[in-house]
Amino acid sequence: WDGPNARFIRHAEPLAMVQNHVAVRVEMGREEIFASLEGRVDNVRYEPRGPGFQIVCFDDPDGNFVEIFPGFD
């Protein structure tokens, strides 16, 4: 915010070389998660996270990497 005029000013700055990342766990199966995002998210994909374990992930429009872990015990 810029002084008494309360204007929000965004200055162009180079992006930091870090990856923005969000991880969530949902009470759905992996295939159900993928099917619900397919066609709505351009780059939805599976990625391995351990022997025999894959998660659904995608990059959102702002460039954040989103991991969705299926519900499991």
Secondary structure by P-SEA (a helix, b strand, c coil): cccccbbbbbccccccccccbbbbbccccaaaaaaaacccccccccccccccbbbbccccccbbbbbbbcccc
